Amino acid sequence: MASTDTPVDAPGKPGKDAGDLAGLEAGLDALDSVEVRRTPLRETLLRKALPPVVAVGLVLVVWQLLVWAEVAPDYKLPSPAAVWGEVEAAWLQGTLLDYIWTSVSRGLLGFLLALAIGTPLGLLVARIGFVRAAIGPILSGLQSLPSVAWVPPAVIWLGLNDSMMYAVILLGAVPSIANGLVAGIDQIPPLFLRAGRTLGATGLQGARHIVMPAALPGYLAGLKQGWAFSWRSLMAAEIIASSPDLGVGLGQLLENGRNNASMSQVFLAIFLILLVGIAIDLLIFSPLERRVLRGRGLLVKN
């Protein structure tokens, strides 16, 4: 009598392998079919804008409570209303935007110059061993050197002018940008570089199509740090170096408040410096960072 039992595939047989492959394909299809939902504007505002607004509100409340408690005299701890009065006075005089633009224009132009110098320098240090051995330690040392240390020699060498400001910015930002690019290139898998050479991407083509795209996350981190150094260097230069030919930037506004013993003006300058730093990060670097991470599938939605 013929057996009626249904044959069962043994482990490793073609039937089982086909089933596993079908399950794997189904899982991949499920991942591909996930619908990417566009976040509504209201939800974005609640998640992104509301927490900073609440934090600022809490700071203002604590600040006002300290003023009411008279923990310090008025000339040491002005009230939020007094600082707001400085904002209104500067706005009515037409000087508020001038303060901001004077510093922002210098900072952005100095940063672009540092970008043009630091990027090829970082490529040379990362790709040529002799250059790395000669310049690498110097770049690391310059990065750790406080930018304010460059202000006195820059004044002596170049005088009280915009060239001095840009020199201080470059000395503070170029090492950070170059070191960020070097760190990004060091993290590139060697397989990428060998594949690029195999495909004929060498020299400038390899740097453009292989090295720079692969090193972009580290390079972007270096750019953010370079901007921070540029902004801090500029503020140090504006505070120390004072001349009618230089105009009044945010650093000079801060120094004027100290000279006038006006803490409300000092607080105004500090808040404007902080505001510009936050705005540059939110408007320029954060979108770039999100785009880079999204392109590599690393953007995690909170």
C-alpha positions in Angstrom: 0.0 0.0 0.0 1.3 3.4 -1.0 2.0 5.8 1.8 -0.3 8.9 2.0 2.0 11.0 4.3 2.8 14.5 3.0 6.5 14.8 2.4 8.2 17.3 4.8 11.1 19.4 3.7 14.2 18.7 5.7 16.3 21.5 7.0 18.4 23.0 4.2 16.1 21.6 1.5 15.0 23.9 -1.4 11.4 24.1 0.0 12.5 25.6 3.3 14.9 28.0 1.7 12.2 29.2 -0.7 9.9 29.8 2.3 12.6 31.8 4.2 13.3 33.8 1.1 9.6 34.6 0.6 9.4 35.7 4.3 12.4 37.9 3.9 11.0 39.5 0.7 7.7 40.1 2.5 9.5 41.9 5.3 11.4 44.1 2.9 8.2 44.9 1.1 6.6 45.9 4.4 9.5 48.2 5.1 9.2 49.8 1.7 5.5 50.3 2.0 5.7 52.3 5.2 4.1 55.6 4.4 6.0 58.7 5.4 3.6 61.1 7.0 4.2 64.8 6.8 4.2 66.3 10.3 1.4 68.8 10.7 2.5 72.4 11.3 0.7 72.5 14.7 2.5 69.4 15.9 5.9 70.8 14.7 5.2 74.0 16.6 4.3 72.2 19.7 7.3 69.9 19.6 9.9 72.4 18.4 8.8 75.9 19.3 6.9 75.5 22.5 9.7 74.1 24.7 12.1 77.0 24.1 9.3 79.5 24.6 8.4 77.9 27.9 12.1 77.8 28.9 12.5 81.5 28.1 9.3 82.3 30.1 10.6 80.5 33.1 13.9 82.4 33.0 12.0 85.7 32.8 9.8 84.7 35.8 12.8 83.6 37.9 14.6 86.8 36.9 11.7 89.0 37.9 11.3 87.1 41.2 15.0 87.8 42.0 14.5 91.5 41.2 11.4 91.6 43.5 13.4 89.8 46.2 16.1 92.5 45.9 18.9 90.0 45.9 21.1 92.7 44.3 20.8 96.4 43.8 19.2 97.7 40.6 22.5 98.8 39.1 23.7 95.2 39.4 20.5 93.3 38.5 18.2 95.3 36.3 14.6 94.2 35.7 13.4 92.6 32.5 11.4 95.8 31.9 14.6 97.9 32.1 16.3 95.7 29.5 13.3 95.9 27.3 13.5 99.7 27.7 17.0 99.5 26.2 15.7 97.5 23.3 13.0 100.1 22.6 15.4 103.0 22.9 17.9 101.4 20.5 15.0 100.7 18.1 13.7 104.2 18.2 17.2 105.6 17.6 17.6 103.3 14.6 20.7 101.7 16.0 19.5 98.3 17.0 19.7 96.7 13.6 23.0 98.5 13.0 24.5 96.8 16.0 23.4 93.4 14.8 24.3 93.8 11.2 27.8 95.2 11.9 28.7 92.1 13.8 26.8 89.5 11.7 28.3 90.8 8.4 31.8 90.6 9.8 31.2 87.2 11.3 29.7 85.7 8.2 32.3 87.1 5.9 35.1 86.0 8.2 33.5 82.5 8.4 33.3 82.2 4.6 37.0 83.1 4.3 37.9 80.6 7.0 35.8 78.0 5.1 37.7 78.7 1.9 41.1 78.3 3.7 40.2 75.5 6.1 38.6 73.1 3.6 41.6 72.6 1.3 44.0 72.7 4.3 42.0 69.9 5.9 42.1 67.8 2.7 45.9 68.3 2.5 46.4 67.3 6.2 44.2 64.3 5.9 45.5 62.9 2.6 49.2 63.7 2.8 51.2 62.1 5.6 54.1 64.5 5.6 51.7 67.5 5.8 49.8 65.8 8.7 53.0 65.2 10.6 54.1 68.8 10.1 50.9 70.8 10.5 48.5 68.5 12.4 49.9 69.2 15.9 50.0 72.9 15.1 46.3 72.9 14.1 45.4 71.1 17.3 47.3 73.6 19.3 45.8 76.6 17.6 42.3 75.2 18.1 42.9 75.0 21.9 44.4 78.5 22.0 41.8 81.1 23.2 41.0 83.4 20.3 41.3 86.5 22.6 45.1 85.9 22.6 45.3 86.9 19.0 43.7 90.3 19.4 46.8 92.2 20.8 49.2 91.0 18.1 46.6 91.5 15.4 46.1 95.1 16.5 49.9 95.7 16.5 50.3 94.0 13.1 47.3 95.4 11.2 46.0 98.3 13.3 42.4 99.1 14.3 40.5 98.2 11.2 38.4 95.4 9.7 41.4 93.5 8.6 42.4 93.0 12.2 38.9 91.6 12.9 39.1 89.1 10.0 42.5 88.0 11.0 41.3 87.1 14.5 38.3 85.3 13.1 40.5 83.3 10.7 43.0 82.3 13.4 40.1 81.1 15.5 38.0 79.3 12.9 40.4 77.8 10.3 41.9 75.2 12.7 38.4 74.0 13.8 37.2 73.6 10.2 40.4 71.8 9.1 40.4 69.5 12.1 36.7 68.7 11.6 37.3 67.7 8.0 40.4 65.6 9.0 38.3 63.8 11.6 35.5 63.1 9.0 38.0 61.8 6.4 39.7 59.5 9.0 36.3 57.9 9.6 35.7 56.9 6.0 35.8 53.1 5.5 38.9 52.2 3.4 36.6 50.2 1.2 35.0 53.4 -0.1 38.4 54.8 -1.0 39.5 51.6 -2.8 36.3 51.4 -4.7 36.7 55.0 -5.8 40.2 54.4 -7.0 39.0 51.3 -8.9 36.4 53.4 -10.6 39.0 56.0 -11.6 38.0 58.6 -9.0 41.5 59.9 -8.0 42.9 63.3 -7.3 40.4 66.1 -7.3 37.6 63.8 -8.7 38.1 61.5 -5.8 38.0 64.3 -3.3 34.9 65.7 -4.9 32.9 62.5 -5.4 34.2 60.2 -2.7 36.1 61.9 0.1 34.0 65.0 0.7 30.5 63.2 0.6 31.7 60.4 2.8 33.3 62.8 5.3 30.3 65.2 5.3 29.0 64.5 8.9 32.4 65.2 10.4 33.0 68.1 8.1 29.6 69.6 9.1 30.5 69.2 12.8 33.7 71.1 12.1 31.8 73.9 10.3 29.5 74.3 13.3 32.5 74.5 15.7 34.2 76.8 13.2 31.3 79.2 13.3 31.2 79.1 17.1 34.9 80.0 17.1 34.4 82.7 14.5 31.6 84.3 16.6 33.5 84.2 19.8 36.7 85.5 18.2 34.8 88.4 16.7 33.2 89.3 20.0 36.6 89.3 21.7 38.0 91.5 19.1 35.1 94.0 19.2 35.3 94.2 23.0 39.1 94.8 23.2 39.6 96.9 20.0 37.7 100.1 19.9 37.8 102.7 17.2 35.2 105.1 15.6 36.3 103.7 12.2 35.1 100.2 13.2 31.6 101.2 14.0 29.6 99.8 16.9 29.0 96.0 16.9 27.6 93.8 19.6 30.9 93.4 21.3 31.5 97.1 21.4 27.9 97.6 22.7 28.8 95.3 25.5 32.0 97.2 26.3 30.1 100.5 26.1 27.6 99.2 28.7 30.5 98.3 31.0 32.1 101.7 30.6 28.8 103.4 31.3 28.1 101.2 34.3 24.7 100.3 32.6 23.9 96.7 33.4 20.7 97.0 31.3 22.8 97.8 28.3 25.2 94.9 29.1 22.3 92.5 29.4 20.9 93.8 26.0 24.3 93.1 24.3 24.5 89.6 25.9 21.0 88.7 24.8 21.6 90.0 21.2 24.8 88.0 21.0 23.0 84.9 22.2 20.1 85.5 19.8 22.4 85.8 16.8 24.1 82.5 17.7 20.9 80.7 18.1 19.4 82.1 14.9 22.5 81.1 12.8 22.3 77.5 14.2 18.5 77.2 13.6 18.5 78.8 10.1 21.7 77.4 8.6 23.4 74.5 10.5 20.3 72.6 11.8 18.7 72.3 8.4 22.0 71.2 6.9 22.5 68.6 9.6 19.0 67.2 9.2 19.5 66.9 5.4 22.8 65.1 5.8 21.3 62.7 8.4 18.2 62.1 6.4 20.3 61.3 3.3 22.1 58.6 5.3 19.0 57.2 6.9 20.1 58.3 10.3 17.4 60.9 11.1 15.4 59.5 14.0 12.0 61.0 14.5 11.3 61.8 18.1 
